Every structure is written in structure tokens, then in C-alpha cells.
Amino acid sequence: MTGGGVPEAEVVLRAARPDEADELTELALRSKAHWGYDDAFMAACRAELTLPADAVAARRTTVALDRATGRVIGLVTLEGGAPEAVLGMLFVDPAAMGRGAGRLLYEHAVAVAAGLGCARISIDADPNAEPFYRAMGAVTVGRVPSGSIAGRTLPQMTAEVPGVRAY
């Protein structure tokens, strides 16, 4: 069971398809807007949250599906390679938050990173997502400039990948 009391079996993961790129972009925007950002803010970060079809495979995009409906309810991207991968995007549809999809996506990204020989995962987190990543074991190591909003900084976090040593 997840923290929300919903059996994990109701959420399944699979590789994203390029034909889902527009749907995934809209999901990312909905998820970001959930935190109360205004229209101007959302317009400013639209380009950064857009997942082009040709980047779906290159960014190792995985989606979470609601098993009952088949609907995409979350996504994660993992970029780079050893010694450090980058968790580029992790978004869950607001209607599906609390069902364990975010945790499953994060754990999947960690497993993929381990398979790539990555000892760490770097995360430039939305401030509202920082508590989630901390709960997953990541630590805040600094701040980085936002890629979308001039003058805004984001928590820079890192997570160790269990079982992989940096050389």
C-alpha cells in the first residue's frame, strides 16, 4: 500500500512513447500549476516543461499509468550517465497525487541509474517538490538558477544510488 492507502498494483510503469509527448507536456504543466503558480509564471516555464517527441527516448522517459483506466498519471526522465545521472522531470497529475506514482517513478529512476553505473542522481527541484525528494533520501546541496525565471533559484539536490560506487 502507498501512503494514500491505494494498492501500488493500481499504478504501473512503462516506457513513454514519442506520440505521447504532447500529453506528457500537458501533464507536466498541470502538475506544476498545482502549486498555485500564476499564468505569467506558467507561460515563462512552458518551454522548459515541453517534452518534444524526439526527446522522449533520449531522456529515458517512463510513464506511470492508472491500471484501471490506462490513463497516464505521471512521468519521469533520467538523463546523462555514469558517474552522475540527472533527474530532469518528475511530474504526477494532481488528481493522482498521493497514490504512490511519484515514489514508484522515483524508485524506477534510481534503478535505471544503478543499471547505468551512476553513483548519484542530481535534481534541480521545484521548491514545492523538495520535501518529496528529501523523503526519498535526496539531500539539498545548494541552489541553482531557474532555467525559466530570471532571478529565481531552485534547490539543487543529490541522491546516492544504492550499491553503486563512484570511482
N, C-alpha and C positions, 0 to 999 in steps of 0.2 A: 504494500500500500504506500502511496505517496503521502506527503504531509496533509494534503487536502482530502484524504480518505478515499481517493479514487484508485482502484487497482491499476498498477502500472501496465497490465496487459491491455488496457484500453488505449494506450499510446504505443505506436510502432514507428520505427525509423526506417528510412530507405534513402538511397542516393537521389538527389534532386535531378530533374530533367531540364534541359535548356528551354523547352516550351513552357515551363512554369516560371520563367524569370519575371514576367510582369506581375504575376500573382505573388511571388515572393517579395518583390519590391513593395507592393501594396501592403503586405503583411508587416514588413519592417516599418513602414510609415505609420500604420495603425498602432503598432506596439510602442513606437517612440512617442506618438501623440498621447498615449495613455497617461503619460506623466504630466500632462497639463501644459505642454509647450504651446505657444500661440502660433497663429498661421504664418507670421513672418519667420519665426524660428524654423518651423517645419519646411517652409519654402527654401530657406537657406541650406538646410541639410538634405534636401531631396536628392541632389546629385550623389552625395556620399552614400546614401542609403539605397541607391539604384543598383540592382544586380543585373548586369547585361547577360543575355543568353549565352554569349561566348565565354563568359567568366564562370558559369555555373560549375563546370567540371574542373576548371583550372583552380578554383578556390575551394575545391573539395567540399561542395555544398551538400549537406544532409538535411532532410526534412523530417519532421515529426508529423504523424498522421493520427487523427482520431479513428480508431479501428472501426467504430460503428458506422461512421459516415464516409470515411475515406478522405475527409477534408484535411488539407494541410493546416496545421495549427502552430508550427514553429519551424525555425531553420537555424543552422549553424554553418559557418565557413571556417576552414582551417587552412592557413596559407603558410608558405615557407617550408623549411626543413631543418634537419639537424644543424646545429645543436638546439635551435630555438624556433618553435612554430609561433604563428600569430593567430589568435582567435579574432578574426575580423568582424564577424557579425554573429550575434546570438539573439534571436527575437522570438517571442511567443505571442500569439494572438491574445489580446486582452480577455476575450471570452473564455480562453482555455487556461489562463494563468491559475496556478495552484493545483494543477493536475499532474505535475511531475515531468512535463515535457521539457522544461528548461534544464532540469537536472539530468535527464536522460541524454539530451543533446550535448550538454557539457561533458558528461562522462564518456560519451562517444568520441568527442573531440580529443579528450585525453588519451583514449585508447588508440585512436589514429595517430596521434603524436608519438606515442610509445612505439608503434609499428614503424614509424619513420626514423626512429632513433633520436627523437628530440628529448632533451633532458628538462626543458622548460617550455612553458607557453606564456607569451606576452599578450596582455589585454589592455587596450585603451578603452576604459569603461565609461558608460554614461554614469554620472553621479548617482542616479537612482538605482542603477544595477550593481553598484559597488557592494552593498550588503549581501546580495546574492552570491557574487564571486567570493567574498570572504567566507560565506557559509560553505562554499565548495572547496575552500582551502587556499585560495589565492591571497596574496598579500599586496598591499599598496606600497610601491617603491618610489613614487614621485608623481609628478604631474606633467602632462604634455599638452601642447596647443591643440585645440579642436581643429579638425580638418574642414569645418564648415563655418564656424562662427568666430570672427576676429575678436581677440581679447579673451576668449573663453578657454579655460583649461579643463582637462579631463584627468581623472585618476589613472595613473599608469600602474598596472598590476602585473604580477608574475605568479605563476603556479609551477611547482615542481611536478614532473611526470614520474610517478612511482615506478621504480625498477629500472630507470634509465640513468646512467651516469654521464656527466659532461666530461669530455677529455680535452 
